[in-house]
Amino acid sequence: MAFVVVTSLLGVVGQHFLQRNPFFDNILDDSQITVSLFHKLCSLQAFLEESEIQTADEDLDAKIRDVAVEAEAKIESKLREVYFASSNGDRGLRNTLQSVAKQIESLESLIEIHKQKLPAKEPSTPPQAAAKSSVIPGSAHLNLAAGNEMIGCEDQLLTISDLLVNKQQPSKYREVIAVTGMGGIGKTTLARTVYEDPNIKSHFHISAWTVVSHQHNKKEILLRLLGCIVPLTSEIYKKDDGELADQLRKSLMGQRYLIVVDDIWNTKAWDDIQGCFPDNMNSSRILMTTRHDEVAKYVDSSRQLGKFTHQMRFLYSNESWELFSLKVSGKKNFNLPEFTPIGEDIVKECQGLPLSIVVIAGLLAKLNEPKQWRDVADNVKSLDKVDPSKTCSRVLSLSYSYLPGHLKACYLYFGVFPEDSDILVGKLAKLWVAEGFLMSENNKSLEKVSEKYLSDLISRSLVQVSTLSFDGKIKSCKLHDLLHEICVGEARKENLMDAQNGSKSSSRWITCRKNQWPITQATHGNHVLDRIRSFLHFGKDLYLAKCKLEFPCLKLLRVLDLSLIKYWHGMPSGLDDLVHLRYLGLTTIGSLYNFQLLKLKNLQTLVEGGGSLATRHAHLFKRAALYLPNSAKQSLQSLYWVKVANVDQETNFKRVPKLKELGIYIDDKLPHGALDSLVHLDQLEKLKFEVGRAERFSLPAALSPNLKTLSLRYTYLLWEQMGIIGKLSNLEVLKLKDFAFCGSKWDASEEEFKNLKFFLIERSDLKRWTASSDNFPVLKRLVLKNCWDLVRIPSEFAGINTLESIELESCYSSLAKSAKKIKKKQLERNGSDYSFLIRELGIKDKTPEEESETEEIDSEGSDDDC
């Protein structure tokens, strides 16, 4: 894909030559060459973005791509020599840039010939450009529920609900309900709708959900189910499959449970887990979704064959139009005379398949001319009328082809992740930045640009929202497996991606999903030199004693994600020679002492295993935390973790004025004022403190006034010091973990957390907590974990009008009882339609002796009870 490589090459030129770089001060003193090259590349990029070259002239597109690939390799290879001080200086680099400029000029003449051959046509906005223009009135919105919300099919909802909870004639046996149907018909959406129905959920003691996928992993399936029932500890993660299965079975014994097993592909996956689900003779239910009828027949447990198997139907025409209307305009009945007839024809061609409808509607919502709609209609009408699955596949491919160039690369990159992955949005954004996909926009950080790109893909129903944060921001996303197939297929066709299997590869992105180290002396020669820019490893439970990266095929690597591999000995050999690395993800168990981090001069993001501060984002293990050196880059935006210890002078955080996120690890007793410079970090929004061996820690007298998120762990502060935190007027998230504060009593009546929306207390010896609704006026979500001593939540919390949920994990039932009283009071005041969630996990009843002590403590508290 020419646009991807040209954008990447443009980023290389801009980053290395148009920004001040001390390495080139005495090497390249003539900026005219680089400025001219940069402008030529900008013109080439604009041509690719605005034209329809991808479908009009594949030969020209391939020519541009090949030239850009070769040019990028030449420049980065020469830059590598400069970084290692082995180049012949000015002449070598200058000659390379001049050679590249001539290659780009040769393309300009080909483009002019191409333009002259194009027939004259009426002025209109091409599909790629249309994505950036205004859309149908009313459709310029991002509906996070679109595609995940059940529209129509009320009869199917009633059928499944009745099979799950039939109070008239319930089957006392553990029954398996199999929902079958082709991909994209809405099986998962149906299952999710009934699973989250409060009336159904309240019928069962335990509810749990897991995804199986095409290539199932038994341990991951069991961990997902256990995670819905008990808190997942490090001890649980260490257990083998048999131990996990035994724990799950014991957790379900005697309970009426609802288990959802989504997207199961074969009978072996069922055989691997069915022994975990005991028949307690209490009407427990397992809801399964599958594309394959033979799997449904195999798992059918009913004594009346087929009674508990449900075949999903296609949407009726009125349901199809309602779903289309909601997606394209946000209203149930879309009605614009010049568009509606075309839309009706297109919806008819989708044959009632929900996925086809929402994706084609997401495309049309971006096109604002009837002619563009008619072009889409012509493409859709040419599809297979007999097989809806082929129609769906072509509709998905069509929607991809209409993506603007800057979104195509970002979208295809989803293919490097395993099927059904929950992809963290923060990680995805950093990867997109490292790959060079994002085009800079005025006054916007690249992270903001990535948010815009992702929102665009979601609004097109090409990407699904998986989880949201408390404030409605997207935390993780995923792809429907049919759309994942499109990404993988298109990326391979464009020679961008290879699922590593040792075969010859000239791809830019290598992704490996096996539990083995794939690059060895025997296999590295199979890869075309200078082509590989990214290597991502997704194998699980892989421990390595040795790991070599000293292969020529990796010398221009930009992205290296080995974070799922546990490496015993510090850093893999050869890593510090990968000078073009921009993103590095590692998990190391050994020492990092000898690692020459500063050689990675282009590193932007370092996740977990040690790293240079010449980065925009650094995420380190706490035991590998770095002292803040004088060489810290002023552009640094996030840093986890920086070590602060007993030194003669304060740690001067003024050297990193642009920090937005910071993690501080305290390893020793601090002198007075050691953290006072934190107040000068005006852009700091997220701050974490964790204490190691220090016996005592105190908060600085003042913190950054713009702080939005604060996390404390092992700080053992007294509750009286909470006043410093209460003064943070912009604080929205407060997390107190592992005895961040200690003491049995906390009177919060003097503090006002006037903007706090999320509050977590995890592992605390707090027994009595006094507070009013005025102290937490806008709190939305309260989470209490391992608070075994806490008797009750302040009853006055019933007066917090914004409170939406209370989550309790590993607590006594008395705490859950007080939460239910708060919910009851909220419902009495706001009506039964008011949405208020209580989530309980690992709740235990107290012994009579413990209950007596609770009543004694409770009687000393406020008389005002809900």
Secondary structure, 3 states (H helix, E strand, C coil): CHHHHHHHHHHHHHHHHCCCCHHHCCCCCCHHHHHHHHHHHHHHHHHHHHCCHHHHCHHHHHHHHHHHHHHHHHHHHHHHHHHCCCCCCHHHHHHHHHHHHHHHHHHHHHHHHHHHHCCCCCCCCCHHHHCCCCCCCCCCCCCCCCCCCCCCCHHHHHHHHHHHCCCCCCCCCCEEEEEECCCCCCHHHHHHHHHCCHHHHCCCCEEEEEECCCCCCHHHHHHHHHHCCCCCCHHHHHCCHHHHHHHHHHHHCCCCEEEEEECCCCHHHHHHHHHHCCCCCCCCEEEEEECCHHHHHHHCCCCCCCCCEEECCCCCHHHHHHHHHHHHHCCCCCCCCCCHHHHHHHHHHCCCCHHHHHHHHHHHCCCCCHHHHHHHHHHHHCCCCCCHHHHHHHHHHHHHHCCCHHHHHHHHHHHHCCCCCCEEHHHHHHHHHHHCCCCCCCCCCHHHHHHHHHHHHHHCCCCEEEEECCCCCEEEEECCHHHHHHHHHHHHHCCCEEECCCCCECCCEEEECCCCCCCCCCCHHHECCCCCCEEEECCCCEEECCCECCCHHHCCCCEEEEEEEEECCCCCECHHHCCCCCEEEEEECCCCCCCCHHHCCCCCEEEECCCCCCCCEEEECHHHCECCCCCCCCCCCEEEEEEECCCCCCCCHHHCCCCCEEEEEECCCCCCCCCHHHHHCCCCCEEEEEECCCCCCCCCCCCCCCCCEEEEECCCEEHHHHHHHHCCCCCCEEEEECCCEECCEEEHHHCCCCCCCEEEEECCCCCEEECCCCCCCCCCEEEEECCCCCCCCCHHHHHCCCCCEEEEECCEHHHHHHHHHHHHHHHHHHCCCCCCEEEEECCECCCHHHHHHHHHHHHHCCCCCC
